[in-house]
Amino acid sequence: MENFENKPAYFEGKFLPLKDANLNIRTHALQYATAFFGGMRAYYNNSKKNLYLFRLEDHHTRLRQSGKILRFHWAMPFAEFRDITVKMLRDGEWRENCYLRPFIYKSDLSMSPRLHNVEDKFAIYAIPLNDYLDTTRGMKVQVSSWVRLSDTQIPARAKATGGYINSALAKSEALENGFDEAIFLDQRGFVSEGSAENIFIVRGGKLITPGNSSAILEGITRRSVLQLARDLGIETEERDISRTELYVADEVFFSGTGAQIAWIESIDRRTIGDGKIGPVTEKIRQRFFSLVSGEMSEYLNWLTPVY
């Protein structure tokens, strides 16, 4: 989309063009990474002429929980959050798939790396986005030399901005080594997640994913995938996964707001399964893309229509 930066964002309590939503260089969040954020998707259905926000209330809940962990005082009610988000998209006349970034940050122009007695502010913007990862082909992935930050360092559960330097180191290492993405191990040596995605494996027809104790983000798409699998009659399990179990899995895929459902062809140059998208991954992917665009009535409660 051309000129999306002229579309409205919500910043400092008002709507204004995204290109004008700028922070002072002295802002506390910029100096000390005292901020957290969410990642949300909206999918446009051309036949229905409507744009659907995916699991908006769940994203609001996770933002509130992140704020609680990080000692923020952001307490915007869901109805206000929903109305701001919907108005921003309507006023911007969004009629294509887009990604939304709600962002809560310490806005003081002050020094001192602390979380208490510093003002919070809220902003949100949208950008056009189809695929963050190329979901038309299998990903070539490596297990990173970087270890996932633990819950006692910078908690992934809180989606804190400062933790994403960990992700950036792993992602750049993977790309510069000729891979598409990285997989973190946690500090115990078990599989955690991708640089910005949760991970699933399939073994013997069972869908398996690391549990919340593996320093993962409690992903909303991850939760959706587990529910879709159960609705399809696929057995699911949340447990520790060893590195070598990745190599012998029948199928492996990433999930996330950005990644959506992205299947993995190889890990550390070892082909996964037969090197093609597996049947469990394909079933879940097809169901996921149908429901997010409003084509499945049984999941309409996960969607917020914009128009």
DAWO-V985927 format. One record per helix or strand. SS is the DSSP state (2 for helix, 1 for strand). FROM is the first residue (numbers start at 1). TO is the last residue. If there is no record, write none. Layout:
ss->[SS | SS]
from->[FROM | FROM]
to->[TO | TO]
This chain:
ss->[2 | 1 | 1 | 2 | 2 | 1 | 1 | 1 | 2 | 2 | 1 | 1 | 1 | 2 | 1 | 2 | 1 | 1 | 1 | 1 | 2 | 2 | 1 | 1 | 2 | 1 | 1 | 1 | 2 | 2 | 1]
from->[4 | 8 | 14 | 18 | 28 | 35 | 40 | 50 | 56 | 78 | 98 | 120 | 139 | 156 | 160 | 161 | 181 | 190 | 198 | 206 | 212 | 220 | 236 | 242 | 243 | 251 | 260 | 270 | 279 | 297 | 303]
to->[6 | 11 | 17 | 20 | 32 | 37 | 45 | 54 | 69 | 91 | 106 | 128 | 147 | 158 | 160 | 176 | 185 | 194 | 203 | 209 | 214 | 231 | 238 | 242 | 247 | 256 | 267 | 271 | 292 | 302 | 305]
